[in-house]
Amino acid sequence: MTNPSIPAETRIGHVHLKVADLERAVHFYRDLLGFDLLFNMGSAAFLSAGGYHHHIGLNTWHSQNGQPPAPDTTGLYHFAINYPTRRDLAAALARLLDGGWGIDGASDHGTHEAIYLHDPDYNGIEFAWDRPREHWLQSDGRVAFSRKPLDFADLLAELGQPAQPDRLAVLSQYT
């Protein structure tokens, strides 16, 4: 019996996160990341990009005032938000920095550029922009990943203006 592959068009839908403080989490995902708040039901909220039923679900059903998971335990490492253009990735990074939020790291993986951060409940998030498949590195017919430093100045230049020196200074520790 062969093990059939999952269809290439398969996508992972929404992520639903347990949070300690719903309003704090809504502020982060709405005001810093730019998602639209669709519903706030008091103990759960649903946010979206572009009118989708929800990309992000947040709840305090079993986590009100809770603590983040301890290090060296299992759980969510991160989820990715894939932006449609490189400029969108640059705008997301700029909005985050303008909002006073930092990042945890960044890489150019060859197939995509990635910026790593965490939300107020320490859920890991990856901001990503995928290069077109024809630009992915290949090794013996297989995708080859790399882990090069992300060129923040070049990325932020996508916004049509020179990168602000204060932004680059904040990001310099990740190059």
N, C-alpha and C positions, 0 to 999 in steps of 0.2 A: 504494500500500500504506500503510495507516495504522499508526502506531506504538502498539500496545496498551499501556495503562497497567498497571502491576503492581497486583494486587488490593489494595483498601484494608485488608483484614485481615492483610496481610503484616506480619510482625514480624522484626526482626533478633534472632537468637538469642544465642548466647554470644560472648564475646570471649576470645581466647587470647593471652596476652602473654609475650614473652621478658623474663626478669628476670635480674639479676646474682646475687642471693642469694635462694634459694627460701624459706628460713625467715623472712627479713626481709619478703618479700612476703606470705607466709601470715599473719604477725603483723598486717600492715597490713589486709589484706582480711578476716581473721577477727576480730581483736580491736578494730580501730578502726572498720571499716565494718559489722561484724556478720554477714557471710556465714558459713554453716556449712561446715566443712571436711569434704568427703566422702571424698577419697582423697589421700594423700601418698605418692607412689611414689619419693621420693628425688630425682628430677630433674624431676618434674612433680607438680603438685597441682591439684585440682579443687574449687571451692567453689560453694555454691548458696544460694539463698533458697527456703525452703519445700519442699525435697525434689526440685526439678528436677534433672535429671542433671548439669548444671553451667551456671552463668551465667558464671563466671570460670575460665579455665584459665591456669595459670602454668607456665612451664618454663625450664630452664637449658640445654637441649640445645645451643644455639649461642651462649649468652650468659653462661655462668658467669663471674663476676667482670668482666663487661663494663661499658662506659661508656654513659651515655645518649647518644642521638644529638646531634650538634653542632647549634647553632642554624643556621638558614637551610638546613636539609636537609629532604628529604621524609620522610614517615612519619605515624604516627597523631597527629592533633591532639588529639582526645579522644573518649571514648565516654561515653554517658549511662546513668545508673542512674535510671530513672523510678520514683518512689515513688507508691503508690496514693492516699495522702491527703497533704494539706498538713501534718498533724500528723506523719506519718512523715518528711517532709522535715525538719521542725524537730527531730525526735528524732535523725536522722542527723547534722545539723549539731552538735547539742549533744554527741553521743557523740564526734564528731571533735575538737571543742574540748576536751572533758574528757580526751581521750587525748593532748593536747598537740600536735595537728596543726593547721596553719593552712590558710587558703584563699588562692586567687590572685585571686579576684574574684567578683562576683555581679551579677545583673540580673533585673529584672522585664520579661520580653519580651511581656507582654500575653497571649500564648497559654499561657505557662508561666513559672514562677519557676525560676531557675537559679543554682546555686552551683558555682564552678569551683575545682578543686584539682588536685594531681598526686600520684601514688604515689611510693614511694621510688626508683623507676627513671625518674621524670619522665614517665610516661605520663599524659596529660591525662585528667581525669575531670570529668564534669558530673553533679551531683546535680540532679534536676529533679522538679517536680510540675506536671502539665498541668491547666490550668483546664478545666472542662467546655466542649465546643465552642461551646455557645450563648453563652458569655462571651468568645469570641475576638473581637478587634477586626476589623472588616471595612472594607475600602475598595474601593468599586466591585465588590462581590461577591467579593473576594479577601481572603485572610488578610493582615492588616497586623501586622507585628512592631513592637515598641517596644524601647527599651533604657533603661528607667528604673532608678533605684537600687532595690535590694531593701530593703524595710522589715524589717530584722532583728528589731526589737522586736516588731512585729506577728506575724512568723513564729514567734518563740520563745514568744509568748503562747499559741500553739496547744498548748503543753505544760501549760497550766492554771495557770501561776504567772508572776509578773513575771520578765522577763528579768534575769539576773544582771548587775549593772553591769560586772563584769570581762569577761564575754562581749561585752557591747555595746562596751566600750572597745576590745577586740581587733578587732571588726568595723567600728568607726567609719571606718576608712580606706577602706572599700569602699562608703560611702553617698554 
